[in-house]
Amino acid sequence: MAKWAEQRNRAMINTELQHPMPANGSFWTHVKTNQVYQVLSNGFDSEQGIQIVNYHRAGDAHTWVRPVKMFMDGRFKLNEEGA
């Protein structure tokens, strides 16, 4: 394995341990706007090796991608009741 690939994989593992990912299909409310979003998937940015969250607002054709660290920093709150 190439040295850069080893470093990337190590970064992914370290990031994964630091930031738990939100569950796919879970609903989250944005604290400032009070809009409800659903997590579509989780993944890793292949260039930076950081965890990302892919999510959308119900009825919106656009999807959003944000580093999981930012998603979980308090700007979104888990919506226990769903949508």
C-alpha positions as CSV (number, residue, x, y, z in Angstrom):
1,M,0.0,0.0,0.0
2,A,1.3,3.5,-0.9
3,K,2.4,5.6,2.0
4,W,-0.2,8.3,1.3
5,A,-3.0,5.6,1.3
6,E,-1.7,4.4,4.7
7,Q,-1.8,8.0,6.1
8,R,-5.3,8.5,4.7
9,N,-6.6,5.3,6.2
10,R,-5.0,6.1,9.6
11,A,-6.6,9.6,9.5
12,M,-10.0,8.0,8.7
13,I,-9.7,5.6,11.6
14,N,-8.6,8.4,14.0
15,T,-11.5,10.7,12.8
16,E,-14.0,7.9,13.2
17,L,-13.0,7.3,16.8
18,Q,-13.3,11.0,17.6
19,H,-16.7,11.7,16.0
20,P,-19.6,9.3,16.1
21,M,-21.7,9.4,13.0
22,P,-25.4,10.2,13.0
23,A,-27.5,7.2,12.0
24,N,-28.7,7.0,8.4
25,G,-32.4,7.8,8.2
26,S,-32.3,9.8,11.4
27,F,-34.0,13.2,11.6
28,W,-32.3,16.3,13.0
29,T,-33.6,19.8,13.7
30,H,-31.3,22.8,12.8
31,V,-31.2,24.9,16.0
32,K,-31.3,28.4,14.3
33,T,-33.8,27.7,11.5
34,N,-35.9,25.0,13.2
35,Q,-35.9,23.1,9.8
36,V,-35.9,19.3,10.0
37,Y,-33.3,17.4,8.0
38,Q,-32.9,13.7,7.4
39,V,-29.5,12.0,7.2
40,L,-29.1,10.1,3.9
41,S,-25.7,8.7,4.3
42,N,-22.3,9.0,6.0
43,G,-18.9,8.7,4.4
44,F,-15.4,10.0,4.1
45,D,-14.0,12.8,2.0
46,S,-11.4,11.0,-0.2
47,E,-9.2,14.1,-0.4
48,Q,-9.0,15.1,3.2
49,G,-9.9,11.9,5.0
50,I,-12.6,13.5,7.1
51,Q,-16.0,12.0,8.0
52,I,-18.9,13.6,6.2
53,V,-22.7,13.6,6.5
54,N,-25.0,13.7,3.5
55,Y,-28.5,15.1,4.4
56,H,-31.5,16.8,3.0
57,R,-34.6,18.7,4.0
58,A,-37.9,16.9,3.3
59,G,-39.4,18.2,0.1
60,D,-36.1,19.7,-1.1
61,A,-34.4,18.3,-4.1
62,H,-31.0,19.4,-2.9
63,T,-28.7,17.4,-0.6
64,W,-26.1,18.9,1.7
65,V,-22.7,17.6,2.7
66,R,-21.0,18.7,5.9
67,P,-18.1,17.4,8.0
68,V,-19.5,15.3,10.8
69,K,-17.6,17.4,13.3
70,M,-19.6,20.4,12.2
71,F,-22.9,18.5,12.0
72,M,-22.4,17.2,15.6
73,D,-21.2,20.5,17.1
74,G,-24.5,21.6,18.5
75,R,-26.1,23.3,15.4
76,F,-28.3,20.2,14.9
77,K,-30.3,18.4,17.5
78,L,-31.6,14.8,17.1
79,N,-35.3,14.8,16.5
80,E,-36.5,11.8,18.5
81,E,-40.0,11.9,17.1
82,G,-38.9,11.7,13.4
83,A,-40.0,14.1,10.7
